[in-house]
Amino acid sequence: MNAFRFGVNLNSATGHREWTDKCRAAEALGYDVLTVPDHLGVQAPFPALVAAASVTERIRVAPFVLNSAFWNPVLLAREVMTTDRLTDRRLDVGLGTGYVRAEFDKAGVEWGTAGSRVNRLEETVVELTRLLDNPRELGDTQPPFRPPVVIGGNGDRVLRLAARHADIVAFTGATLKPGARRGTLELLDAAAVAERVGCFERAAGERAARVERNILVQAVVVTSHRKEAAESLSRRMPHLTAERAADAPTVLIGSVREITSQLLERRDRFGFSYISVHESAMRDFAPVVEALAGR
């Protein structure tokens, strides 16, 4: 069983000073990984990660996760190799299919089908890792070095791809709401996430134990009134009862002690040892990070 690691997904900043403050705060609060999304309308991932590493000392950095449709694998390999060196080998490379149709349309990239998006992800993963293992093909004379690869998603094919290629599998814990052009997600309950974990384990076989498992928590509510908070949350997610919402692996509700217990139980149940939260929860969640550090 892996020891816990904690990541925080940071939003855009208005300038260098604000970004510097955020990055240093994440490291000071004990987070292990600083991540940035790959969406239009927010900062470009690789410059942000280089800037983050330049003002921190320990914390790892990662795009979480790159939309493979936006990246030519050859040019992406150059970005990854450069960023990895400029961050002192603190880079993880997160890859996914992309899920916001409006962004595809804005970028002039074909939305296609779920199958074609997974095809593109697979082509990107295979070619990127091949080039990282053979940098001389790009005229790079440095020794080969492959950063850890994160593959994020929820569908069968993406999980099978992660089973074959990923060092870290990032379970979405949600599905895209039908017809949602702007990427609205519906959270899965614990039973549905358990089924997705089982799909990955069957595909990975003996390799499953060697692949670290991540979950991005969408809602963190630190409170002494767990029941009331769960009821409030379920009103925003009518497809889940309050009890199912509180038990969803992408939701953490309760006191610091209760949330700590939830994460220990979920590590036993699902294997989730790498827990990510959004920036909005960074400070509230920090006592949990401290309580579980090294465990």
C-alpha positions in Angstrom: 0.0 0.0 0.0 1.4 3.4 -1.0 1.9 6.2 1.5 -0.4 9.2 1.1 0.5 12.0 -1.3 -1.5 15.2 -1.7 -1.9 17.4 -4.7 -3.5 20.8 -5.2 -4.9 22.0 -8.5 -4.2 25.7 -8.8 -6.1 28.3 -10.9 -4.7 31.1 -13.0 -3.0 34.1 -11.4 -3.1 37.7 -12.5 0.7 38.0 -12.5 4.0 36.6 -11.3 3.7 37.8 -7.7 0.3 36.2 -7.1 1.4 33.0 -8.8 4.6 32.9 -6.7 2.5 33.4 -3.5 0.2 30.5 -4.4 3.0 28.1 -5.2 5.0 28.8 -2.1 1.8 28.5 0.0 1.1 25.1 -1.5 4.6 23.9 -0.6 4.5 25.4 2.9 1.1 23.7 3.6 2.7 20.3 3.0 1.3 19.4 -0.4 3.4 17.0 -2.5 2.3 18.0 -6.0 1.3 21.3 -7.5 -0.9 20.8 -10.6 -2.5 23.1 -13.2 -5.3 22.3 -15.6 -5.2 22.4 -19.4 -8.2 24.6 -20.3 -8.7 27.6 -22.6 -9.1 30.7 -20.6 -6.5 29.8 -18.0 -2.7 30.0 -18.0 -0.8 27.7 -20.3 0.4 24.7 -18.3 4.2 24.4 -19.1 5.2 28.1 -18.4 3.2 28.0 -15.2 4.9 24.8 -14.0 8.4 26.2 -14.8 7.5 29.3 -12.9 6.2 27.3 -10.0 9.3 25.2 -9.7 11.5 28.2 -9.8 10.1 29.6 -6.6 9.7 26.3 -4.7 12.2 23.6 -3.6 10.5 20.3 -2.9 7.0 20.1 -4.5 6.5 18.3 -7.7 4.6 19.9 -10.6 2.3 18.5 -13.2 -0.3 19.4 -15.8 -3.5 17.8 -14.6 -4.2 16.7 -17.2 -3.2 17.7 -20.7 -5.9 17.6 -23.4 -4.2 15.3 -25.9 -6.2 16.8 -28.7 -4.4 20.1 -28.2 -0.9 18.7 -28.5 1.2 17.4 -31.4 3.2 14.5 -29.8 6.5 15.6 -31.3 6.2 19.2 -30.1 4.8 17.9 -26.8 7.9 15.8 -26.3 10.0 18.9 -26.7 7.9 20.8 -24.1 8.1 17.9 -21.7 11.9 17.4 -22.0 12.6 21.1 -21.6 10.1 21.5 -18.7 11.5 18.5 -16.9 15.0 19.9 -17.0 14.0 23.4 -15.9 12.0 22.0 -13.0 15.0 19.9 -11.8 13.3 16.6 -12.6 10.2 17.5 -10.6 7.7 17.0 -13.5 4.9 14.5 -13.8 3.1 14.4 -17.2 -0.6 14.1 -17.0 -2.6 13.2 -20.1 -6.3 12.8 -20.9 -8.8 13.0 -23.8 -10.3 16.4 -23.0 -14.0 16.7 -22.2 -15.1 20.3 -22.8 -16.6 20.4 -26.3 -16.8 24.2 -26.3 -13.0 24.3 -26.0 -12.5 22.0 -29.0 -14.8 24.2 -31.0 -13.0 27.4 -30.0 -9.6 25.8 -30.8 -10.8 24.5 -34.1 -10.1 20.9 -33.1 -12.5 18.2 -34.1 -14.6 16.9 -31.3 -15.2 13.6 -33.0 -16.5 10.7 -30.9 -15.5 9.3 -27.6 -13.7 6.5 -29.4 -11.7 8.9 -31.6 -10.7 11.0 -28.6 -9.3 7.9 -26.9 -7.5 6.9 -30.1 -5.8 10.3 -30.1 -4.9 9.9 -26.5 -3.4 6.5 -27.1 -1.4 7.8 -30.1 -0.1 10.7 -28.0 0.9 8.5 -25.1 2.7 5.9 -27.2 4.6 8.4 -29.4 5.4 10.7 -26.5 7.0 7.9 -24.4 8.8 6.6 -27.4 10.4 10.0 -28.1 11.3 10.5 -24.4 13.1 7.2 -24.6 14.8 8.3 -27.8 15.5 12.0 -27.6 18.2 11.9 -30.3 15.3 11.6 -32.8 14.5 15.2 -32.0 18.1 16.3 -32.1 18.4 16.3 -28.3 21.8 15.0 -27.1 20.8 14.7 -23.4 20.5 11.2 -21.9 16.9 9.8 -22.0 14.8 10.5 -19.0 11.1 9.8 -18.8 9.0 11.6 -16.1 6.2 9.7 -14.4 3.2 9.5 -16.7 -0.3 10.1 -15.3 -3.3 9.0 -17.4 -6.7 10.4 -16.3 -10.2 9.3 -17.2 -13.1 7.1 -16.4 -14.0 4.9 -19.5 -13.0 1.4 -20.1 -10.5 2.1 -22.9 -8.8 4.9 -21.0 -8.5 2.7 -17.9 -7.1 -0.1 -20.1 -4.6 2.4 -21.6 -3.6 3.5 -18.1 -3.2 -0.2 -17.1 -0.6 -0.6 -19.9 1.3 2.7 -19.8 0.7 4.8 -16.7 2.8 5.2 -13.6 -0.2 6.9 -12.0 -3.8 6.4 -12.9 -6.1 9.4 -12.1 -9.7 8.3 -11.6 -12.1 11.0 -12.6 -14.9 9.8 -10.3 -17.4 11.5 -12.5 -19.0 11.3 -16.0 -19.7 14.0 -18.5 -23.4 15.2 -18.3 -25.1 14.2 -21.6 -25.0 17.1 -24.0 -22.9 19.4 -21.8 -20.8 21.5 -24.1 -19.0 23.2 -21.2 -17.8 20.0 -19.4 -20.4 19.7 -16.7 -19.7 16.6 -14.7 -21.9 14.3 -12.6 -20.2 12.7 -9.7 -20.3 8.9 -9.3 -21.2 7.2 -6.1 -18.9 4.8 -4.3 -20.4 1.7 -5.9 -19.8 3.1 -9.4 -16.2 4.2 -8.6 -15.5 0.7 -7.2 -16.7 -0.8 -10.5 -14.3 1.5 -12.3 -11.4 0.6 -10.0 -12.2 -3.1 -10.7 -12.1 -2.4 -14.5 -8.6 -1.0 -14.1 -7.4 -3.8 -11.9 -8.6 -6.5 -14.3 -6.9 -4.8 -17.1 -3.6 -4.2 -15.2 -3.3 -7.7 -13.7 -0.1 -8.0 -11.6 0.9 -4.5 -12.7 -2.1 -2.9 -10.8 -0.2 -3.0 -7.5 2.7 -0.9 -9.0 0.5 1.9 -10.4 -0.3 4.7 -8.0 -4.0 5.7 -7.8 -5.2 9.2 -7.8 -8.6 10.8 -7.2 -9.5 14.5 -7.6 -11.8 15.5 -4.9 -14.4 17.9 -6.2 -15.9 19.1 -2.8 -14.2 19.5 0.6 -16.3 20.7 3.4 -14.6 20.8 6.8 -17.4 21.0 9.3 -18.7 19.5 12.6 -22.2 19.2 11.0 -21.6 16.5 8.4 -25.2 15.5 7.9 -26.4 19.0 7.2 -23.5 19.7 4.8 -24.2 16.5 2.9 -27.9 17.4 2.5 -26.9 20.8 1.2 -24.5 19.3 -1.3 -27.0 16.8 -2.5 -29.4 19.6 -3.4 -26.8 20.6 -6.0 -26.5 17.0 -7.2 -30.0 15.7 -7.4 -28.9 12.4 -8.9 -27.4 11.5 -5.5 -29.0 11.2 -2.1 -27.3 13.0 0.8 -25.9 9.7 2.0 -24.5 8.7 -1.4 -23.1 12.2 -1.9 -21.3 12.1 1.4 -19.9 8.6 0.6 -18.8 9.6 -3.0 -15.0 9.2 -3.3 -14.8 12.7 -4.9 -16.4 14.3 -1.8 -15.0 14.8 1.7 -17.3 16.1 4.4 -16.8 16.3 8.2 -14.3 17.3 10.8 -10.5 16.9 10.1 -10.7 13.6 12.1 -13.7 12.3 10.1 -12.1 13.2 6.8 -8.8 11.6 7.8 -10.8 8.4 8.6 -12.6 8.6 5.3 -9.3 8.8 3.4 -7.9 5.8 5.3 -11.0 3.8 4.6 -11.0 4.7 0.9 -7.3 3.8 0.5 -8.2 0.4 1.9 -11.3 0.1 -0.3 -10.1 1.7 -3.6 -6.4 2.0 -3.3 -6.5 5.8 -3.5 -3.3 7.1 -1.9 -2.7 10.2 -4.1 -5.4 12.7 -3.2 -5.9 16.0 -5.1 -8.0 18.9 -4.2 -8.9 22.2 -5.9 -7.3 25.5 -4.9 -10.5 26.6 -3.2 -9.9 23.8 -0.6 -6.2 24.2 -0.3 -6.1 25.8 3.2 -9.1 24.1 4.7 -7.7 20.7 3.7 -4.2 21.4 4.9 -4.8 20.0 8.5 -5.7 16.7 6.8 -2.5 16.8 4.8 -0.6 17.3 8.0 -2.4 14.5 9.8 -1.7 11.9 7.1 1.8 13.0 6.1 4.0 9.9 5.8 1.2 7.4 6.6 
